């Protein structure tokens, strides 16, 4: 099962606590540990977290700098823990706009956790689904076109991604907003959506379990029909 989470509401949570925005992001980073620890028992094999979108560069420089420092600290502190827990970590998104220090730490953590099989944790940093689609389309045109299967393989197999990563089954967004925000648009084509007003720093393993439980009650037809129900016969 592939669950993707848009970790929203950090800044608003901090404001409600009378704290600076960065403290909300710091609490949000700590929240990741509890969610990662709870995921495997809920049947989650792949967990993709939206940490920093390509549009987030528009935020104040102080906030962006603080976030980049926070990503680096997270990898340094949590990398060994993830390795011991059997969690593979990869980072998806662009890396050419990240600092050399951060890119190096990403690569170190990815190598150290590469053998993890209990959970595949993916962090989306400087990520844009539109840009990923655009790049794949440009590459396809440059090579004279691809089959649909090859296009999807190339789209999924960018740096930090794996071509066999399954589509998203459940997309969760915290913080009260109800939009995709340029996140995994291709992979979320048939995802079930679950929104909560709970800000990410307050999002708990119990609420994750509730989202997964509700997901399992939903009927997923992927554009088809429920063949378990009898089709009405006219004239009988």
RAPE-V334587 format. One record per run of one state. SS is the DSSP state (alpha for helix, beta for strand, coil for the rest). FROM is the first residue (numbers start at 1). LEN is the number of residues. If there is no record, write none. Layout:
ss={SS & SS}
from={FROM & FROM}
len={LEN & LEN}
This chain:
ss={coil & beta & coil & alpha & coil & alpha & coil & beta & alpha & coil & alpha & coil & beta & coil & alpha & coil & beta & coil & alpha & coil & alpha & coil & beta & coil & beta & coil & alpha & coil & alpha & coil}
from={1 & 2 & 7 & 10 & 17 & 21 & 43 & 46 & 54 & 59 & 61 & 86 & 87 & 93 & 100 & 113 & 119 & 128 & 129 & 143 & 148 & 157 & 170 & 174 & 192 & 196 & 200 & 203 & 205 & 216}
len={1 & 5 & 3 & 7 & 4 & 22 & 3 & 8 & 5 & 2 & 25 & 1 & 6 & 7 & 13 & 6 & 9 & 1 & 14 & 5 & 9 & 13 & 4 & 18 & 4 & 4 & 3 & 2 & 11 & 21}
